[in-house]
Amino acid sequence: MRLVRRILAVLTIGPIVLWLLCIAFVMLLGFGFDCEIHEGFANPCVVLGRDIGETAYSMGVFAAWGPLIFGPVSLGAGLLWGIAIAVSRYLASRR
């Protein structure tokens, strides 16, 4: 049961952490390196001599649309996580 709770915790918290990291990365590129990032198309973004425009574009799309894509997954896993905790506490109290 502990493994199930850990898996559900990762499925609940993991996408949120990835989304926040993408937001931080896009903001760093936008403000720190003066890259233009939007959802229309990939713009050139040169950081330390390398063009990471496609990566910045992909992360920008995920930062913008991440909650719509992974929100239901995180919400469902969070509900299952809560149910798993409630069931394990109920079974522990019956012993």
N, C-alpha and C positions, 0 to 999 in steps of 0.2 A: 504494500500500500504506500510505503514511503517513496518508492520509485515513481509510482503513478502521480503522487502529489508533486514531486520534483519536475517531472515532465510537464505537467499542467502549469506549474509556476513559470517554467521557461517559455512555454507557448503563450502565456499571458504577458509576461514582462519583456521577453526578448524582442518582439516587434516594436514595442514602444521605445526601447533603448536604441534600436537600430534607426528608427525614425528620428529620434532626437539627435543622434550622431550625424545623420545626413543633413539635418537642419544646421547644425553647428559647422559642418564642413562647407556647405553652400554659403553660409554667411561669412566664413573665413575667406573663401575664394572671392566672394563679392566685395567685401569691404577691405580685406587685407591685400589682395592681389589685383584688385580692380577688374575682375572678370565679369562679363555680362552673362547672366544665367537666366533663362526663361524657358517656358514650355514649348515654344514654337519650333525651335531647331537648335542645334549645337553651334555655339560660337567658339572661335579660337580662345583658348585660355592657357597661356604659357606660364608655367611655374617651374622655376629652377631649370630652365632651358628645355622643358618638355611640354608638349601640347596635351593637356588633359581635358579638352573641351567635351569630348564624348562622355567621359566619366562624370564631369561636372553636370552635363545635361541630364544624364540618367539619375544622378543623385538629386538634382533639382526636381525632377518629375516625381521621384519617390518622396521627397520632402513635402511636395505640394499635395500629392494624392495618396500618400501613405495611410492616413487615417481611414479613408474610404475603402482601401484595399484590405488592410490588416485590422481595422477596427472590429469588424464582426468576428474575426478569428480570435483576437485578444479577448473580446467580450465573452464569446462562447467558452473559451478555455478558462476564463476567470470564473464563470458560473460553474463549470464542471469542477474546478479546483475547490470552490466553496462547498459544493456538494460532497466531494471526496473528503474534505476535512470534517464536515458534519457527520458523515457516515462513519469515519474512523473514530471520532470522539464518541459517537453513540455505541459503537461496538466495544470500545474500551471501557465505557461506563457499565456495560452489561456484564463484564467479567468480574 
